[in-house]
Amino acid sequence: MTIGLLSRPAPRVTLPGTDLGEAAVRAPRVGNGVLFGALALLTAAIVCLDVLTGQDLRLVPLLVVVPAFVSVFGTIAQTTGVAAFVMVVAVASRLSAGGSNWDIASSVVFTVLACLLGIGACVLRIRHATEVARLRSAAVALQRQILRPLPIPTDQITAHGSYTPIEEDHLVGGDIYEVVQSPYGTRVIIGDVQGKGLPAIGVGFAVLGAFREAAIREPSLIGVVDRLEDAVARQNAFAAQTGDAERFVTALVLGFDGDGRAQAVNCGHLPPRLVHDGVAVTVPLRRTSVPLGLAELSNEGRSAERLDFPPGATLLTFTDGVTEARDAEGRFYPLDARLSRWARQGPRELLDALGHDLEEFSGGVRRDDIAVLALSRVAESAPAPSEPTVYEAMRPAEALSGR
């Protein structure tokens, strides 16, 4: 399965602002002192060579290429200043050299046109770069509505995390995550949308929208997952009408209430890892149901399971971009072996270590989006010691088959 909506060596969820992007375009890359100092030295060197070579070889006219060169990296003001300086020097040099009026006039016109072309090229470059920055800022604002920047604190937990899209120029790919504070505690989702590109992003956006609504309205975690199943089914129905491929979503949905209890509904997703007291273990979820969008293919109902999530522990959830990362020899990333090295680190340190190690292991080559959430419980929501650690609430299979 190729999983493709959901900051490094690689970008994570760090979204720049509009003003910053446009300001960066207009900001000079080279200081005025350095630029004009270099121009003065270049001019002095050319004039000296002119004097040494005599009248047979005139090098000062070569200065007309300088404005075009500066237009590649300089600001409009810098390019205009350089062009004005070059015009004065070149015209003065041509007049001092003498010659027919036609030769002088044609040389002056050529110099002025070359300088104006340099200024025009700079204006076009700045205008294009500014437009690109505005479009990217608009995309960033839209993407903020899809994936919120991390960390996200709630009354029960703090969700640290990172997101690395497979494509460098995209902030959102095919992995999804969300953390919602609701009247029933904190609800968390992390998932993979089948496929890549805009269709996968559309399905992911539909799931996230349904989750944000259902997480607040549905008292049970199973009810939340039911609404997600409905959302994917609707999206697939729309896709069928337009001839697009139907998709499914693997997802892990978690719930944390004020008493320190944790529940999970696993819809075909990778099981989380519990990091606590120097040990990292796979959370033994007893039942994994089919991915979202495939409920009609199964006669078994989805189940909510109790998780053991003690104070001070980190619950690590992730997408298969982590476990399917490969090194140069094609070996998969050994997540469990690596986690044992960092089992005494906090959530943020654990994420940093994992991100850097993944980058080094894969040599910077990414084959899939990577989303990781490191969930830690706030101090006041520690679980009561008398609470049982495991229970299972089954949804009748008939509810699925009658969808």
VEXDREN-2710 file (C-alpha; in Angstrom, 1 decimal):
% VEXDREN-2710
k/r/px/py/pz
1/MET/0.0/0.0/0.0
2/THR/1.3/3.4/-0.9
3/ILE/0.3/5.8/1.8
4/GLY/0.4/9.3/1.1
5/LEU/-2.2/14.4/4.1
6/LEU/-0.3/14.6/6.5
7/SER/9.0/20.4/11.2
8/ARG/14.9/18.8/10.3
9/PRO/16.8/18.1/7.9
10/ALA/13.4/17.7/6.4
11/PRO/10.5/20.2/6.9
12/ARG/8.2/19.8/9.9
13/VAL/5.0/21.6/10.8
14/THR/6.5/25.0/11.0
15/LEU/4.4/27.4/9.0
16/PRO/5.8/30.8/8.0
17/GLY/3.8/34.0/8.1
18/THR/2.8/36.1/5.1
19/ASP/4.8/39.2/6.1
20/LEU/7.9/37.2/6.7
21/GLY/7.8/35.6/3.2
22/GLU/7.4/38.9/1.4
23/ALA/10.0/40.7/3.5
24/ALA/12.5/38.0/2.8
25/VAL/12.0/38.5/-0.9
26/ARG/12.7/42.2/-0.7
27/ALA/15.5/42.0/1.8
28/PRO/19.0/42.6/0.3
29/ARG/21.1/39.4/0.2
30/VAL/24.3/41.5/0.0
31/GLY/24.8/44.7/2.1
32/ASN/25.1/48.0/0.3
33/GLY/28.6/48.5/1.7
34/VAL/29.9/45.2/0.3
35/LEU/28.1/45.7/-3.0
36/PHE/29.3/49.2/-3.8
37/GLY/32.7/48.6/-2.4
38/ALA/33.2/45.6/-4.7
39/LEU/31.9/47.8/-7.6
40/ALA/34.4/50.5/-6.8
41/LEU/37.2/48.0/-6.7
42/LEU/36.1/46.5/-10.0
43/THR/35.8/49.9/-11.7
44/ALA/39.3/50.9/-10.4
45/ALA/40.8/47.7/-11.7
46/ILE/39.2/48.1/-15.1
47/VAL/40.3/51.8/-15.4
48/CYS/43.9/50.8/-14.5
49/LEU/43.9/48.1/-17.1
50/ASP/42.6/50.6/-19.6
51/VAL/45.5/52.9/-18.8
52/LEU/48.0/50.1/-19.1
53/THR/46.6/48.7/-22.4
54/GLY/46.2/52.1/-24.1
55/GLN/43.6/53.2/-26.5
56/ASP/43.6/50.0/-28.6
57/LEU/41.6/48.0/-26.0
58/ARG/38.8/49.7/-24.0
59/LEU/37.6/47.6/-21.0
60/VAL/35.3/50.2/-19.3
61/PRO/32.3/49.3/-21.6
62/LEU/32.4/45.8/-20.1
63/LEU/30.9/47.4/-16.9
64/VAL/27.5/47.4/-18.7
65/VAL/27.1/43.7/-17.7
66/VAL/27.3/44.5/-14.0
67/PRO/23.7/45.7/-13.6
68/ALA/22.5/42.5/-15.2
69/PHE/24.6/40.5/-12.8
70/VAL/23.4/42.5/-9.8
71/SER/19.7/42.1/-10.9
72/VAL/20.0/38.3/-10.1
73/PHE/20.4/38.8/-6.4
74/GLY/20.1/42.5/-5.5
75/THR/17.2/44.7/-4.7
76/ILE/15.6/47.2/-7.1
77/ALA/17.3/50.1/-5.3
78/GLN/20.7/48.3/-5.4
79/THR/20.4/47.5/-9.1
80/THR/19.3/51.0/-9.9
81/GLY/22.2/52.5/-8.0
82/VAL/24.7/50.2/-9.7
83/ALA/23.2/51.0/-13.1
84/ALA/23.4/54.7/-12.5
85/PHE/27.1/54.4/-11.4
86/VAL/27.9/52.3/-14.5
87/MET/26.2/54.8/-16.8
88/VAL/28.2/57.7/-15.4
89/VAL/31.5/55.9/-15.6
90/ALA/30.9/54.3/-19.0
91/VAL/29.6/57.5/-20.6
92/ALA/32.4/59.6/-19.1
93/SER/35.0/57.1/-20.4
94/ARG/33.5/57.1/-23.9
95/LEU/33.4/60.9/-24.1
96/SER/37.0/61.1/-22.9
97/ALA/38.1/58.6/-25.6
98/GLY/36.7/60.8/-28.4
99/GLY/35.5/59.6/-31.8
100/SER/32.7/60.5/-34.1
101/ASN/29.4/61.8/-32.8
102/TRP/27.8/58.6/-34.2
103/ASP/30.1/56.3/-32.3
104/ILE/29.7/58.3/-29.1
105/ALA/25.9/58.4/-29.4
106/SER/25.5/54.7/-30.2
107/SER/27.8/53.8/-27.3
108/VAL/25.8/56.0/-24.9
109/VAL/22.5/54.5/-26.1
110/PHE/23.8/51.0/-25.8
111/THR/25.0/51.6/-22.2
112/VAL/21.7/53.2/-21.1
113/LEU/19.7/50.4/-22.7
114/ALA/21.8/47.7/-21.0
115/CYS/21.5/49.4/-17.6
116/LEU/17.7/49.8/-18.1
117/LEU/17.4/46.1/-19.0
118/GLY/19.2/45.2/-15.9
119/ILE/16.8/47.3/-13.8
120/GLY/13.8/45.8/-15.6
121/ALA/15.1/42.2/-15.0
122/CYS/15.4/43.0/-11.3
123/VAL/11.9/44.4/-11.1
124/LEU/10.4/41.3/-12.8
125/ARG/12.4/39.0/-10.6
126/ILE/11.2/40.8/-7.4
127/ARG/7.6/40.9/-8.7
128/HIS/7.6/37.2/-9.5
129/ALA/9.2/36.2/-6.2
130/THR/6.8/38.4/-4.3
131/GLU/3.8/36.7/-6.0
132/VAL/5.2/33.3/-5.2
133/ALA/5.6/34.3/-1.6
134/ARG/2.0/35.5/-1.4
135/LEU/0.7/32.3/-3.0
136/ARG/2.8/30.2/-0.6
137/SER/1.6/32.2/2.3
138/ALA/-2.0/31.7/1.2
139/ALA/-1.3/28.0/0.9
140/VAL/0.2/28.0/4.4
141/ALA/-2.9/29.7/5.8
142/LEU/-5.1/27.0/4.2
143/GLN/-2.8/24.2/5.4
144/ARG/-3.0/25.6/9.0
145/GLN/-6.7/24.6/8.8
146/ILE/-5.7/21.1/7.8
147/LEU/-2.8/20.4/10.1
148/ARG/-2.4/22.5/13.2
149/PRO/1.1/23.3/14.4
150/LEU/2.5/21.3/17.3
151/PRO/2.7/21.0/20.2
152/ILE/-1.0/21.1/21.2
153/PRO/-1.8/21.2/24.9
154/THR/-5.1/20.1/26.4
155/ASP/-6.4/19.5/29.9
156/GLN/-5.4/15.9/29.9
157/ILE/-2.3/15.6/27.7
158/THR/0.3/17.5/25.7
159/ALA/0.8/16.4/22.1
160/HIS/4.3/17.0/20.8
161/GLY/5.0/15.8/17.3
162/SER/6.6/16.3/13.9
163/TYR/5.4/15.9/10.3
164/THR/7.7/15.4/7.3
165/PRO/6.0/15.4/3.9
166/ILE/7.6/13.3/1.2
167/GLU/7.9/16.3/-1.1
168/GLU/10.1/19.1/0.1
169/ASP/7.8/21.9/-1.4
170/HIS/4.7/20.6/0.2
171/LEU/3.6/21.3/3.8
172/VAL/0.8/18.7/3.7
173/GLY/0.9/15.2/2.3
174/GLY/-1.1/12.1/2.9
175/ASP/-0.8/11.7/6.7
176/ILE/-3.2/13.3/9.1
177/TYR/-3.4/14.0/12.8
178/GLU/-5.5/16.1/15.1
179/VAL/-5.9/16.7/18.9
180/VAL/-9.3/18.0/20.1
181/GLN/-10.3/19.0/23.7
182/SER/-13.9/17.9/24.1
183/PRO/-16.5/17.7/27.0
184/TYR/-15.5/14.0/27.2
185/GLY/-11.8/14.5/27.4
186/THR/-9.1/14.7/24.8
187/ARG/-9.6/12.9/21.5
188/VAL/-6.6/12.2/19.2
189/ILE/-6.3/10.8/15.7
190/ILE/-3.4/9.9/13.6
191/GLY/-3.8/8.2/10.2
192/ASP/-2.7/7.4/6.7
193/VAL/-4.7/8.1/3.6
194/GLN/-4.2/5.6/0.8
195/GLY/-2.5/7.1/-2.2
196/LYS/-1.0/10.5/-2.8
197/GLY/-1.7/13.9/-4.3
198/LEU/-4.8/16.1/-4.1
199/PRO/-7.3/13.3/-3.9
200/ALA/-5.6/11.9/-0.8
201/ILE/-5.5/15.4/0.7
202/GLY/-9.2/15.7/0.0
203/VAL/-10.0/12.5/1.8
204/GLY/-7.8/13.5/4.7
205/PHE/-9.5/16.8/5.0
206/ALA/-12.9/15.1/5.1
207/VAL/-11.7/12.8/7.9
208/LEU/-10.2/15.7/9.9
209/GLY/-13.4/17.8/9.5
210/ALA/-15.5/14.9/10.7
211/PHE/-13.2/14.2/13.6
212/ARG/-13.2/17.7/14.8
213/GLU/-17.0/17.7/14.9
214/ALA/-17.6/14.2/16.2
215/ALA/-14.9/14.5/18.9
216/ILE/-16.9/17.2/20.6
217/ARG/-20.4/15.8/20.0
218/GLU/-20.0/12.0/20.4
219/PRO/-19.9/10.7/24.0
220/SER/-18.1/7.5/23.1
221/LEU/-15.0/6.9/21.1
222/ILE/-16.8/4.3/19.0
223/GLY/-19.3/7.0/18.1
224/VAL/-16.5/9.2/16.9
225/VAL/-15.1/6.4/14.7
226/ASP/-18.6/5.8/13.3
227/ARG/-18.7/9.4/12.1
228/LEU/-15.2/9.0/10.5
229/GLU/-16.4/5.9/8.6
230/ASP/-19.4/7.9/7.3
231/ALA/-17.1/10.7/6.1
232/VAL/-14.9/8.3/4.2
233/ALA/-17.9/6.6/2.7
234/ARG/-19.3/9.9/1.5
235/GLN/-16.0/10.9/0.1
236/ASN/-15.8/7.6/-1.8
237/ALA/-19.3/8.1/-3.1
238/PHE/-18.3/11.5/-4.5
239/ALA/-15.2/10.0/-6.0
240/ALA/-17.2/7.3/-7.8
241/GLN/-19.4/10.0/-9.3
242/THR/-16.4/11.7/-10.9
243/GLY/-14.6/8.5/-11.9
244/ASP/-11.9/8.9/-9.2
245/ALA/-10.6/5.9/-7.2
246/GLU/-12.1/5.1/-3.9
247/ARG/-9.7/5.3/-0.9
248/PHE/-9.4/4.1/2.6
249/VAL/-7.7/5.5/5.7
250/THR/-5.8/3.6/8.4
251/ALA/-6.3/5.4/11.7
252/LEU/-5.6/5.2/15.4
253/VAL/-8.2/7.1/17.5
254/LEU/-7.4/7.7/21.1
255/GLY/-9.4/9.1/24.0
256/PHE/-8.1/10.5/27.3
257/ASP/-10.5/11.6/30.1
258/GLY/-10.1/13.6/33.2
259/ASP/-9.7/10.5/35.4
260/GLY/-6.5/9.5/33.6
261/ARG/-8.1/6.8/31.6
262/ALA/-7.1/6.1/28.0
263/GLN/-8.9/4.3/25.3
264/ALA/-8.0/3.4/21.7
265/VAL/-9.8/2.3/18.6
266/ASN/-7.5/0.9/16.0
267/CYS/-8.7/1.0/12.4
268/GLY/-5.9/-0.9/10.6
269/HIS/-3.2/1.3/11.9
270/LEU/0.2/0.6/13.4
271/PRO/0.1/0.0/17.2
272/PRO/1.6/2.7/19.4
273/ARG/4.7/2.4/21.5
274/LEU/4.7/3.1/25.3
275/VAL/7.9/4.6/26.6
276/HIS/8.2/4.5/30.3
277/ASP/10.8/3.9/33.0
278/GLY/13.6/3.3/30.5
279/VAL/11.6/0.7/28.5
280/ALA/9.8/1.0/25.2
281/VAL/7.2/-1.6/24.4
282/THR/4.5/-2.1/21.8
283/VAL/1.0/-1.5/23.2
284/PRO/-0.8/-4.8/23.0
285/LEU/-4.1/-3.8/21.3
286/ARG/-6.2/-7.0/21.3
287/ARG/-8.3/-6.1/18.3
288/THR/-7.5/-4.2/15.1
289/SER/-10.4/-3.5/12.8
290/VAL/-10.5/-2.7/9.1
291/PRO/-9.4/0.8/7.9
292/LEU/-11.9/3.6/7.6
293/GLY/-13.9/3.2/4.3
294/LEU/-13.8/-0.6/4.4
295/ALA/-16.4/-1.3/7.2
296/GLU/-18.8/-2.9/4.7
297/LEU/-16.2/-5.6/4.0
298/SER/-16.1/-6.8/7.6
299/ASN/-18.7/-8.5/9.8
300/GLU/-16.9/-7.7/13.0
301/GLY/-17.7/-4.5/15.0
302/ARG/-15.0/-2.1/16.0
303/SER/-13.9/-2.1/19.6
304/ALA/-12.5/0.4/22.1
305/GLU/-9.7/-0.9/24.3
306/ARG/-8.3/0.5/27.6
307/LEU/-4.7/1.5/27.4
308/ASP/-2.2/1.5/30.3
309/PHE/-0.8/5.0/30.2
310/PRO/0.9/5.7/33.6
311/PRO/2.1/9.2/34.7
312/GLY/5.5/10.1/33.2
313/ALA/5.1/7.8/30.2
314/THR/5.2/8.9/26.6
315/LEU/2.7/7.3/24.1
316/LEU/4.3/7.3/20.7
317/THR/2.1/7.1/17.7
318/PHE/3.3/7.2/14.1
319/THR/2.6/6.4/10.5
320/ASP/4.3/3.8/8.4
321/GLY/6.7/6.3/6.9
322/VAL/8.7/5.6/10.1
323/THR/8.8/1.8/10.0
324/GLU/9.1/1.6/6.2
325/ALA/12.1/3.9/6.0
326/ARG/15.0/2.1/4.4
327/ASP/18.8/2.4/4.4
328/ALA/21.0/2.2/1.4
329/GLU/20.9/-1.6/1.5
330/GLY/17.1/-1.8/1.6
331/ARG/16.8/-2.7/5.3
332/PHE/13.8/-1.3/7.2
333/TYR/14.2/1.1/10.1
334/PRO/14.5/-0.9/13.4
335/LEU/12.1/1.4/15.4
336/ASP/11.8/-0.8/18.5
337/ALA/15.6/-1.3/18.8
338/ARG/16.2/2.4/18.4
339/LEU/13.5/3.5/20.9
340/SER/15.2/1.5/23.6
341/ARG/18.2/3.9/23.3
342/TRP/16.0/6.9/24.1
343/ALA/13.5/5.4/26.5
344/ARG/14.6/7.7/29.4
345/GLN/14.2/10.9/27.3
346/GLY/11.2/13.3/27.4
347/PRO/8.7/13.6/24.5
348/ARG/10.5/16.5/22.7
349/GLU/14.0/14.9/23.1
350/LEU/12.6/11.6/21.9
351/LEU/11.2/13.2/18.8
352/ASP/14.4/15.0/18.0
353/ALA/16.4/11.9/18.4
354/LEU/14.0/9.9/16.3
355/GLY/13.9/12.5/13.5
356/HIS/17.7/12.8/13.3
357/ASP/18.2/9.1/13.4
358/LEU/15.6/8.5/10.7
359/GLU/17.4/11.1/8.5
360/GLU/20.7/9.5/9.0
361/PHE/19.5/6.0/8.5
362/SER/17.7/6.7/5.2
363/GLY/20.4/9.0/3.9
364/GLY/17.8/11.8/3.5
365/VAL/15.8/9.7/1.0
366/ARG/12.1/9.6/1.9
367/ARG/9.7/7.2/0.4
368/ASP/6.6/8.3/2.3
369/ASP/5.2/11.0/4.5
370/ILE/6.2/10.7/8.2
371/ALA/3.9/11.8/11.0
372/VAL/4.8/11.2/14.7
373/LEU/2.9/12.2/17.8
374/ALA/4.5/11.9/21.3
375/LEU/1.7/12.2/23.9
376/SER/2.4/12.8/27.5
377/ARG/-0.1/13.1/30.4
378/VAL/-0.3/16.3/32.4
379/ALA/0.4/15.9/36.1
380/GLU/-3.1/16.4/37.4
381/SER/-4.6/13.7/35.1
382/ALA/-2.7/10.7/36.6
383/PRO/-4.9/7.6/36.6
384/ALA/-6.6/6.4/39.8
385/PRO/-4.9/3.2/41.2
386/SER/-8.2/1.4/41.6
387/GLU/-9.1/1.7/37.9
388/PRO/-8.9/-1.5/35.8
389/THR/-6.4/-1.4/33.0
390/VAL/-8.3/-3.3/30.3
391/TYR/-11.8/-3.4/29.1
392/GLU/-13.5/-3.8/25.7
393/ALA/-16.7/-2.1/24.5
394/MET/-18.0/-3.9/21.4
395/ARG/-20.2/-2.2/18.9
396/PRO/-22.7/-4.7/17.4
397/ALA/-21.7/-6.0/14.0
398/GLU/-25.2/-5.3/12.8
399/ALA/-24.5/-1.6/13.0
400/LEU/-21.8/-1.9/10.5
401/SER/-23.6/-4.1/8.1
402/GLY/-26.6/-1.9/8.2
403/ARG/-24.6/1.2/7.3
END
